[in-house]
Amino acid sequence: MAKAKKQETNSKPGVRISFVKALLILVGADLVLLLAPGVGLLNSLFYIGDLISWSALVIGLVLLVLGFKGVFGKA
């Protein structure tokens, strides 16, 4: 009777995606796409002031950076 081969360990570690970081990426992308000054989807339909548009753009970019900074973790 032949002996069973030992199972080899997986050399690649598993990847965990943080739910909160992925949510930050989605919210940041939505803010940028909807309220970007001059090209945002809501700005093309409605008049939204420059103060709101630029602040939403900056907040959206900050959320994107924070989300992409730690979205992937080791399992």
PyMOL commands that set and color helices and strands:
alter all, ss='L'
color gray80, all
select helices_A, chain A and resi 19-35+41-45+50-69
alter helices_A, ss='H'
color red, helices_A
select strands_A, chain A and resi 15-17+72-74
alter strands_A, ss='S'
color yellow, strands_A
deselect
rebuild
show_as cartoon
